[in-house]
Amino acid sequence: MASPSVLRMSREVRAAEPIRVTRLTMGIASAGFALWGVAWVMLWLVQTETRLEWALLTIGALLIVVAVLTHVTHLRARFGLAALVLLTLACALPVALFLPYALGVGGNLRTYAYALWGVTWLTASVGVFLVLARKEARLEQRDRSPRTEIHASFSQLTLVAVGTLIYGVSFLGLMTYQDSRLMGWLSLIGPSLIAVAIISHIEHLSLRVGRPAVILAIVGVAIWAGKNITRATSDLMSNPDWSAFLVNGLQGISMLLGAIACLLVVVHKRAWVESALAAESEAQVAMMYDVLDDVRNQT
């Protein structure tokens, strides 16, 4: 069996590879994250939980699903159909989570919300495990095609898969044990593993989407991952004001940073396209001068 390093494309090849994500995809994703960010911040500052905030969360979730669907052809080639279906479903489940709140459905929906968040993250975990299996199969088949290259390493994919699994379990546990320190630690450890995986992937992400976008995304992920530290280490979550800030406020800030990061990806792609066109023009000019030199040498 060939080693992963043998099949992995070089840094120069990866840098020259076209940025396949479209500006439309990133624009839609940015709008979705922005709506999420605004809604979570409103839930933190206002704390009245009107239907408006939940409607914004619902629309934001729908936009994120649409963004994934606009990129589905490229993602299917890399991840495979089964993994893509599960990961898309994981993106879509929050729509079902937020919609009852937006419609003003009565009753206590806390258990429903914890259950659906748990199922969402567990679905994502299975999807990432399938991507991990596909990467292993690609290695065994010695597939070197850039179209099917899965750039994340085995360790990075494993961290994400295990992190999402742990986070999903923590939500299911909170259905019954809302004050459990164990569930608090699980809700901290899971996102932290995901954050570590993303941070360890910074070299490739910087090549593809630009360092400014990556730095903002990492800060956002770190805030998102660390927001549950008090659930694991203190009783601050029992204070309504602190709970609103730690759950809704920090989540909103991280989502807004994600929205800005998506816009920076659009800027990076535009610069990359302009640079590629300039390089192509220079190559054409150089080729023209070579032809002229050959003509002169023949006369």
PyMOL commands that set and color helices and strands:
alter all, ss='L'
color gray80, all
select helices_A, chain A and resi 4-7+11-16+23-45+51-70+72-79+81-102+110-140+154-174+181-200+202-209+211-226+229-233+236-238+240-298
alter helices_A, ss='H'
color red, helices_A
deselect
rebuild
show_as cartoon
